[in-house]
Each structure stands twice: as structure tokens, then as C-alpha cells.
């Protein structure tokens, strides 16, 4: 579905045009066309390929979708794939945006994500001096917005991790639920890493010694995006280490709880064993046994059981087994 098809000239919005008019504006000096599509439509994509003369390999990747983040250069054009991360109903969803950037055009195809890029278009139109750089500046603005949207998602993982860490040491918590929550955060962190790491590698080609024609004059801006990705990568590594430590601590807490339970069971077993032993001895059916004819033998035996159990209870309680 076509969202926008707008022509710009000398950094200013010229007109909103129809797709069949694109070739006419591409021929105008200082003009470039920005087309935004929602979801993949093979017919529309074929039409865009004819209008912009898109590279067939890039079109094939865009048609298939589900690509890893990457930035490829085809002659004088670029093809970029970036993941869009959105948290909806406390579940992390992964979308995708495919970007074709040429000397006088930029085409975006957004799939699997609800949040659009109207704010990016508005930002570009508010900065006509920068927009004179053409599609290179639009590509930077899109990347900058996408990378900035990664930070709140990563912060949500960090916040959830803090909550789980507090529950680990709570007395009424379930170790199983803690482990499940930690693995959920670990899965989300892996998803974020899969979005950040490949893009970080691909972005190096946009500000190095050899800059593509599309990005001429924008090296320092792409370097700024790369620095943001570096911050994200460092935070991801830090949270990953924290999750690993939290899982180890939680497993240790489970072991401590099991040890405490075993100690408690052993202590109660000792308390029961003493009267069982005495009662078992006096329950033997022998005719000649000492104390059988004592008038207060029963009371004495029970009293010995109680005294010994009280002493054992005191010692076990002092040793914190009970």
C-alpha cells in the first residue's frame, strides 16, 4: 500500500505526486522522490523497480523479506535492511524496513510494524538545508530514528531485569518463575542484538575512507549513528552479563532452599527417631526385660523421650536447622 509519494527540489517539498509521474520528476535538476510503502506488494514493487531502475538482487531480497540487517551497495545505489522493534502487550515484535536509496530517489517498504515514519518526514522537511543533500540525508534520518527507537526497548529489558533481581531474594518468590522471566529477557536481548550487530557492521561502509555516492557529505552523520549503535552494543553486553549472573544467583538460591529443606527434614527425622527407638525397644515381646515391673516405668519412658527431644530441638534450633 502506498503511503506517500512526494517530490522534493532544492531541499523543499515540491508536490505529492502519483507513481506514474515519478520518472518525470527524476529528470528534473536538484529533484528527488521519496516513496513510502506499507507491506510488500509484488505489483507495486515491480512498478517501483521500473521507475527507479532498482537492482534485481535488491528487489529479490525485498520481495522475499525476513532479511538480516544489512547495507549493500549496487553501482550508484544502496539497499539497506533494518529491523523495527516494538513492544506491544509486553511482547517484543520484530518488523522490517527495506530502503532503496539512489542519487535522486529513496524508497522505503515497512512490514510488520505499526509505528511509521511520519515524524522522520516532518523532521526532514523542517531542515531544508540538510534536505538539499537529497536521499543521503533521508537515509541518515531514517537510520537515526530507527536506532533511537532501540533505546526504549533495551531500557524495558533492563527495567524488567531489575524487577526479577529484586524477586530473586524475596521470601515468597517462585524460583521457576524467576528462571522463566530471566530467559524471556535473554531472548529479547538476543533479538535486539540481532538487530544491532549486523547494522553496526554495515554502517562502517558509509563513513569510512570510501563513501558511496549517495552518502557524499554525510559521513559525520552516519558516524554519529554508528556511535549510538556502539552504545547499544555495550549496553547489550552489560545486560547479558547481568542476566547470566542473575541466572547463576537464582540457581544458587534454589540450591540453598533445597539444602535448608533437607536440613529441616533431617532435623524432624532426628526428633522422631529418638522416641521411635525407645518405644521400639520397650515394644519387644521378651518376658524378662528391666523396668517392666516398675510402677512409673511408662511415665519415666515418656519423660525421657520428651527431655531428649527438647534437648535435640534446642541444639538443632541453635544450629539453624529448624
N, C-alpha and C positions, 0 to 999 in steps of 0.2 A: 504494500500500500504506500502510495506517495504521500509524504508528509509535507515537504517543502521542495520547491524548485525555484531558486532565486538567483538572479544575475547581479553581480557587483562590478563596478568600474571605478578605478582610482580610489579604492577604499570606501566607496559609498554604495548603498543599496540602490540598484538601478530599477529593477522590476521583478515581480513574481511572474514567471513565465511557464508555458506549457512544455512538456518534454519534447514535443516535436519541433520546438523552436530553439533547442539548445545549440545546434550547430551554427545557427545564425549569430548567436551571441559569442560563441567561442572564436569566431573570426574577427570580432571587434578588438581593437588595441586596448590594452590595460584592463581587459574584462575577464572575469572568471565566473563559473557557475557552480553553485553549491546545491546538491541534491541530497535529500534525506529520505530514506525508505524505511518502512517498518515491516519486518518479516521478509522472508525470501519468496519472491515470485519469479519463476523462471522466465516468463514472458517479459516482465518489466526489466529483469536483469539482462536479457538478450537485447532489449531496446537500448539500455544504457551502454552496453558493450559496443553497439553500432555508433551511438552518438559520440562516445568518448574514446573509441578505439582502444578498449581495455585489453590487456594481455590475456590470452586464453587460459593460461595456467592460473592466474589470479582469479579469473571468473569461475573456473572449475572449483577452486577452494571455497569461494564464496557461495557457490551453488550447493556444495555438499555440507558446509558448515561444520560445527563441532571441531574447530581447529585449535591448536595450541597457540598462545600468544606469540606473535612474530612480526617482523618488519622485513619485507623483501623488496628489493629494487629491480624493476624491469625497465631497462632502457632509461627513459627520462621520467619515469613514473614510480610511485611507491604503492605497495599493498601492505596494509597493517591489519592485524587481528588482535583485538584486546578483549579480555573478559570483563563483564559487568557484574559486580557483586552487589546483591541486595538482600537484606534480611526482612523477610515477611513472615508474620506469625511465628516468630522466634526460630525460623528455619532459614538457613543461608541458601539463596538461589543464585545460580550462575547463568548469566546471559552472555551475549557476544555481540560485538560490533566489528564489522568489516569496513575498512576505509580504503578507498581508491583515491590517490592524490596525484594529480598531474600538474603540468605547468599552468593550465588555465581552468582547472576543474577540481572538485572534490566531491566524492560520492560516498555516503555512509549507509550501511544496512544494519539496522538494530534488530536483534532477535532475542526472545526470552527474557526481556527486561521491561519493567513498567515505566521507570523514570527515563524521560527523554533528555534532549539537549537543547531545549529552547533557551535555557539560561546561557549556554555557550554562544548561541547565535546572537543573543542580545548583547553579550559582552563584546563580541567581535564588532558588532555594528556601533557600539559606543566608542570604539577605538579605531577610527578611520585611518589614522597614521600607521598603525600596525597592520590594519587590514590591507593596506597597499602592498604588503608582502605576498598577498594572494593566498593560494591554497596552503603554503607552508605555515603561515600563521594560524589558519583554521585547524590544521593538523596538530599544531602545538596546543592550541586552546582545548581541543578535544582530549588530547592525552593528559593535559594538566587537570582537567575536570575529572576524568576517569580515575587518575591516580589519587586525587584529593578525596574521592568517594571511598577509596580503600581504607582511609584512616579511621572513620567512624566504625566500619565493620571490624577492623582489628581492635579498636577500643572496646567494642562489645564483647569480643572474646576475652580480652584482658579483664573486664569487669566480671564476667561470668566465672572466670578462673579465680578471682579474689573471693567470690561468694563460696565456691567449692572449697577453697583453702580454709575458710572460716568454719565450714561444716565438718571438715575432717577431724577437728579437735573438739567438736561438740559431743556431749554425752549421749544425746538422743538421736544421733545420726545413723544412717544405714551405710556401711562401707560399700555395699554393692551399688547403691545409688551414686555414691561419690565416684566410683570407678567408671560407671556409665557416663556420668557427666564429664569426667576428665577425657574420656575417649571421644565424646562428642566435640569437645573443644579442640581436641587434637585433630579430628577430621576437618573441622572448619579451618584450622590453621594450615593444614595441608592444601586445602582448596585455595586459600589466599596466596600461599607460596607458589602454587602452580600458575596463578595469575601474575605474580610479581616477577619471579626469577627469569622466565623467558623474555619478558618485555624489557627487563633490565639489560639483558644481553643484546637484544635487537636495537635498543636505543643508542648503543655506543656508536653505531654506524652513522648517526645523524649529527654528531658534533665532533667527530674525530678529524683526522688530517684530510680525509676526502669526504666532503659533504655532498649529498645528492643535490641535483639542480633544484629540485622542488623546495629544499630546505635552505637554500642560499640566504645568508644574512640572518639566520635564526639559530645559529649554533649555541649561543649562550642561553637561549630559552630552553632548548632541548636538554642542555646540560643541567639546568635547574630542575627539570622533570626527573632526570637521572639521579640527582641528589635526593629528591623526595623518595624515589624508589629505593635508594640506598638506606635511607632512614627506615623505611618499611621493612626492608630485609633484615636490618639489625634488630628491630623490634620483634620480628617473627622469630629470629634465633633466640632472643632472650625469653620470649614466652614459651617457646618449645622446650628450653632447658627447665623453665619453671614447671611446665606440665610434667616433664619426666621426673623432676624432684617430687612433685605432689603425688604422682602415682606411687613412687617408692615409699614416701611417708605414709600414704594411705595403706599400702600393703604391710608396712611395719606396724601400723596401728591395728590392723586386723590380726597380725601375729601376737601383739601384746594382749589384745582382747581374748584371743584363744588361750594364751598362757594363763591369763587371770581366771578364765573359766575352768581350765584344768586344775589349777591350784585350789579353786573353791570346791570342785567336785572331790578332789583328793582329801581336802580337809573334812568335808562332810562324811566321806568314807571312813576316815580315821575315827571320827566321833561315833559312828555306828559300829565300827569294828570292835571297840572295847566292850560294850555291853553284850554284843553278839558272842564274843569269845567267852565271857564269864557265864552267860546264860547257856552257851553250848556245853561248857564243862559240867555245870550242875544239871544239865539235862540228860547226861549219860545215865543209862539204866544199870548201874552197878549197885550191888547190895551194900558193900562196905565202902563208904566214902566219908571223909571227915566233914564235920559240921552238919551232917544230915539231921542229927537229932537235936541241934541247938534250937532253943525256943525262939530266938530272934535271928535265926540264920537268914531267912528271906529278907528281912529288913536290912540286915547287915550287907547282904549281897547287893541289894538295890542301892544302898548308900555308897558302897564302894564304886559302883558304876557311875553314879551321879558325880561323886567327887573327882574321879579320874576324867570324866567328860568335861567337867568345869575347868579343870586344870588344862586339858588339851585345848579347849576353846580359848582360854586366856592366852596360851602360848601361840596358837595359830592366829588369833586376832592381833597379837603384838607383832607377829611376823607379816601381817597384812595379807594373809591368805584368806581371811574372811572379812 
